[in-house]
Amino acid sequence: MRFKRIFMIVTDGLGIGPDKKQKQFNDEGANTLLHVSETNLLEIPTWKKLGITSIAKTSKPGKIKNQLAYTAKIEELSNGKDTLTGHWEMMGIYTETPFPTFTETGFPPELIKELEKAFDNRKIIGNRSASGTDIINELAEEEIKNNKVIVYTSGDSVLQICGHEKYMGLDNLYRYAQRAREICSSNPKWNVARIIARPYIGENGNYTRTFNRHDYAIEPEKNMILDRLKEKNIEVISIGKINDIFSGHGITKHFPSKGDADGMDIAINLASENTQNQMIFLNLVQFDSHFGHRRDVEGYADNLNLFDIKLSKLINALKEDDLLIITSDHGNDPTFRGYNHTREALPATIYSKAFKKPKKLDNVNSLATLGNIVAKNFDVELASIGEDIWDKLI
């Protein structure tokens, strides 16, 4: 073991431009980080010092002579551009066939009928691809007054269920989501990657989604890298929605978060402790959920600026024998058409205070390359996909 602890941060929905499959996914021209930087609001001095501009274009790249981290551009191997596909690939799972989506048609009548039975015979409204904030603002009053349930989807493989925390209650909303997971998993044609419970609060047309969201994902394959770590008594700590993404598999301790800043603060606090034999796995969901999908480019820039401030604090808290990996699961360009994920190349930033001469590496194949770093460090079996770049990290 070279590093006693490894921190892996996923900036959910932050891509860095074209990859080999971008045309295949009809996402030509998407470049999340570049287009966010063109707001001229972006200030990420810490990440630039680490070397992010050596692999990613920004409107004001600046010149960093001696970058502090290893960097690489990643070509995702799997055929998808969603959360599960990206995160699962990090831990060695290759997704050959994309999960089903219902963007164009909504969910089929036979599925809706089964869901309504499971939802205490409440009538489903919505059933189309939409922005979560938009469809809640449009249909919340009808849902509340007439005891109905808002169900919608997006360009991702998801079925999202909305419920007011006061009138439907979280217990009912979570129960409906669990039943929806069982129903969708019973039929390959319906088996979406995630069922998402989307709670909200508010009155009289003024509604806000809360951080009590819960995802019910398809069960991942057994014996992925997280499972191997847990079997070897490595403590795997999840922060944010990581636990949901892997359905708890391989996780030994979980910290829910109230947003990206809170998630970073949890990581900073953990870094400040004198611990070992740990992998800390953090997802920063708001880049995707609050700014990418909502096509809020200025909010995206502000969130990146806040992340950079927190990143500086995290680096200060890291020990000499800690390793930090920053990457993304897919793109979500807030300037692109529609409001869905974008297929893009993904960044890798690999930092330790112990590194002697970090530099830009050649492009790497598969997000599993990063999971293989974790596996190699803790002496567990590497993934069957991805590369082994361990010996390049000196």
Sequence and secondary structure as in RCSB ss.txt:
>XXXX:A:sequence
MRFKRIFMIVTDGLGIGPDKKQKQFNDEGANTLLHVSETNLLEIPTWKKLGITSIAKTSKPGKIKNQLAYTAKIE
ELSNGKDTLTGHWEMMGIYTETPFPTFTETGFPPELIKELEKAFDNRKIIGNRSASGTDIINELAEEEIKNNKVI
VYTSGDSVLQICGHEKYMGLDNLYRYAQRAREICSSNPKWNVARIIARPYIGENGNYTRTFNRHDYAIEPEKNMI
LDRLKEKNIEVISIGKINDIFSGHGITKHFPSKGDADGMDIAINLASENTQNQMIFLNLVQFDSHFGHRRDVEGY
ADNLNLFDIKLSKLINALKEDDLLIITSDHGNDPTFRGYNHTREALPATIYSKAFKKPKKLDNVNSLATLGNIVA
KNFDVELASIGEDIWDKLI
>XXXX:A:secstr
   SEEEEEEETT   S  TTTTTTT TT  HHHHHHTTS    HHHHHHTGGGTS  SS    SS SSEEEEEE
  SS  SHHHHHHHHTT    S     TTT S HHHHHHHHHHTTT  EEEEEE  HHHHHHHHHHHHHHHT EE
EEE SSSEEEEEEETTTT HHHHHHHHHHHHHHHHTSTTT  SEEEEEEEEEETTEEEE S  EEEE    TT H
HHHHHHTT EEEEETTHHHHTTTTT SEEE  SSHHHHHHHHHHHHHS   SEEEEEEETHIIIIIITTT HHHH
HHHHHHHHHHHHHHHHH  TTEEEEEE SSB  TTSSSSS B   EEEEEE TT SS  B   EE THHHHHHHH
HHTT    SSS   GGG  
